[in-house]
Amino acid sequence: MIKTISKEKTYIPTFDKNRDLPSNEQITVTYKAATIELKNKIVLHPTAIGDFDETGRSRGMKIEFKVDDEAYLRNMLIKISGAGYKEDENGETKYIRDASGLLKAPICFEPLVTELVQLFREELNTAAVDEKN
């Protein structure tokens, strides 16, 4: 069986009522389609951490799940179009074009980061189910 799969996907964020804007003013995000390699690279696995007293006796074990939002952005985000900001009324417009620019943006863009990370998590954790089997 041969499947045709797109390497890239486009997304229009809901951030800051973006979808209500005219299409030529909207923020548009292009990102990599999910692959097994991306999933294995980004999705973190649980880590067991032992708790020991001064004598070396184990007091128990705990499991930690650390989510690295930057890993999702840096590995899946290809480009951002239409996003930018001015630091004051007379300032130069700074455009956000990629993950690095988004991570350096003012805190008001944090909801956009959260939205994109959630999208990417869903993409990596969604597997097509073969209804025939």
Sequence and secondary structure as in RCSB ss.txt:
>XXXX:A:sequence
MIKTISKEKTYIPTFDKNRDLPSNEQITVTYKAATIELKNKIVLHPTAIGDFDETGRSRGMKIEFKVDDEAYLRN
MLIKISGAGYKEDENGETKYIRDASGLLKAPICFEPLVTELVQLFREELNTAAVDEKN
>XXXX:A:secstr
      SEEEE   GGGGGGS GGGS EEEEE   HHHHHHHS   EEEEEE TTS EEEEEEE    HHHHHHH
HEEEEESEEEESSTTS EEEE SHHHHHTS GGGHHHHHHHHHHHHHHHT     TT 
